[in-house]
Amino acid sequence: MNLERILAIQPDLIIISDQDEALYDQLSKIAKTIIVPMSENWQDTIMLARIIQNNRMDGSFCKQNH
């Protein structure tokens, strides 16, 4: 994962899988970072990320998953 590239795009939210949990501290210095559990089914993982993003946009998501 290229942290300089992530920093350059100035995200306001970073969603990572639990496989990248070791990068959480570094990423959370760039933007709010949420860890989602990796599923065997990649569609489930994408759906969970979309739910988090949609809830965050309407203000109903207020807690990090960590």
Secondary structure as GFF3:
##gff-version 3
##sequence-region A 1 66
A	DSSP	alpha_helix	3	9	.	.	.	ID=ss1
A	DSSP	beta_strand	13	17	.	.	.	ID=ss2
A	DSSP	three_ten_helix	18	23	.	.	.	ID=ss3
A	DSSP	alpha_helix	24	28	.	.	.	ID=ss4
A	DSSP	beta_strand	32	36	.	.	.	ID=ss5
A	DSSP	alpha_helix	42	57	.	.	.	ID=ss6
###
